[in-house]
Amino acid sequence: ILFLILVQKPMATERPPSFELAKGINGLDKIVLRQSRFRSAEVYLYGGHVTSWKNENGEELLYLSSKFSNLGTLESHGFARNRIWEVDASPPPLPTYSSPNAFVDLILRPTEDDLKTWPHNFEFRMRVDLGSEGELTLTSRIRNTNADGKPFTFTFAYHTYFSVSDISEVRVEGLETLDYLDNLKNRERFTEQGDAITFESEIDKIYLSTPTKIAILDHEKKRTFVVRKDGLADAVVWNPWDKKSKTISDLGDEDYKHMLCVEAAAVERPITLKPGEEWKGRLELSAVPSSYSSGQLDPKKYYEETSEGRRKDDMVFWFSQWNK
């Protein structure tokens, strides 16, 4: 259904991006996107990190650590999120729609130091788009620009940290009966048995061959996050719980209660690009009131209602490189 909407929706003329350039924490440059007085999103040029996504009430929808300072040392998750990105003044065209979205295009190319660590040339483009209904969309495009004819291989994920009222009152639907790799058990493979994912202890799982839509239900706030994704077959679910939180320097001891990481990812089958080839991945987030009051929500009914008539990390992503 998503594919049909994309190809049947008439393309509009690409218009100049609408954003503000401002100074953020520690004087770092950031881009501010606005749809109304309160609906907004912010993305730092450092790492391409989207650090804020607010709804029509000005309520923050993304989790940001209470110890957030300079975004930490992130090489373990790939160098893309630890580099300075640039605003892309002339990106290749992407489909645009009639709704007056606010967006910015960013680009990352390797430095000489990067090439010493990972000897491949690439262009990594990302559009951050705030829709008229408050939906947040990230579209990433990675192109192999090697002149030596060599392919390269990588894995990818958007690290999306959602702000939740109380992790014990949250459930994730859409991953039932799927196989997953448990990072807490040396990536041993299991099959999910529950009707939905609920949280009572630390979790770090990679769900495989996941659907294009996943729902995150927050009982206390009566709010549902809907994650829509394309080009990203897997999904990571992570919460460190109390003991692990105390070992993470940039995470407050109680922060785990108010955050949930659900990542759209390509992990099980790494992506290989030959010179000149390009990969595209897309993530769309929306937040709506839900009818979750009796412990159940009909995902099929919800998805049908929210997909009709609209195209709508701390969010961050990692770009893990594999020499090949």
C-alpha positions, 0 to 999 in steps of 0.5 A, a space after each residue: 500500500 505504501 509503495 502504491 501511494 508513493 508511485 501514484 501520488 503526483 509529484 510537485 515541483 521541488 521548492 526551497 527548503 524552509 528552516 532556521 539555522 540556530 545555535 544549540 547546546 555547547 554552541 553547536 549548529 542546529 537546524 530548526 523546522 517549524 509547522 506551527 507555533 508549537 509543532 517543530 523538529 530540531 536536527 544538529 549538524 553534528 552527527 545529523 542527530 534529530 534531538 527534538 520533535 514536538 507536537 501541536 501542544 509543544 510536548 516533546 515526543 523524543 527522549 533526550 538524556 538528562 545528562 545530554 551534553 555533547 552527544 558523547 563518543 559514538 564511534 562504536 555505532 559507526 562514524 556517521 553520527 560522530 561527524 559534522 554534516 553539511 546542508 545540501 544545497 542541491 540534492 538530487 530530487 526526491 518525491 514531494 507532496 502538495 502538503 507544505 512540509 518543512 524540510 532540510 537536506 543534509 550531506 556527509 562525505 568522508 574526510 581523509 581521516 575517515 578514509 584511513 579507517 574505512 577506505 571507501 568513498 561515499 555520499 550519505 544524503 539525508 532529508 529530515 521532513 516535518 509534515 503538516 500534521 506533525 509527522 516526522 520523516 527521515 529519508 537516507 540515501 547512501 551512494 558508492 562513489 569509489 573510483 577503484 571499482 570496489 564495492 562496500 558493505 554496511 549495516 544501518 539503523 535509525 536509533 529512535 528514542 521515544 519519550 514515554 510516561 512509564 516504561 512499565 505501561 508501554 507495549 509494542 505491537 507488530 512484532 509478535 511471532 517474529 524471530 529475533 536475535 537476543 543481544 543479551 544472550 550472544 545473539 542467540 535466535 529465538 521466536 517471540 511468544 507474547 501477544 505484544 512486547 511489554 517491559 519488566 527488565 532489560 531488553 536488547 533484541 533485533 527482530 528480523 523481517 519485520 512489517 513496515 508498520 510498528 505501533 508503540 502504545 503508551 497507556 498512561 498518555 493514551 498515545 500511540 507512536 506509529 513507526 513506518 519504514 521502507 528499505 529497513 527489514 529489521 527492528 531493534 528494541 532496547 531499554 537498559 533497565 535499572 542496573 545497566 542504566 547505572 553503568 551508562 555515563 550519559 544516562 540518568 539512573 531513572 531515565 530508563 523509566 521514560 524512554 524506549 528505543 525502537 530502531 528501524 534497521 538493516 542488520 541481518 542482511 548487510 547492504 552491499 553497493 557497487 560503485 555508482 549504486 545507491 541505497 535508500 531507507 525511509 523512516 516515518 514517525 507519527 503520534 496520535 491519541 489512541 483508544 488504549 484503555 482496556 489493554 488492547 488496541 486493534 492495530 489493523 483498524 488503527 493502521 487503516 484509519 491512519 493510512 487513509 488520505 495522507 503521506 505522512 534520536 534523541 533520534 540518531 542512526 548508525 552506519 556500521 562499516 564492513 571492509 570488503 
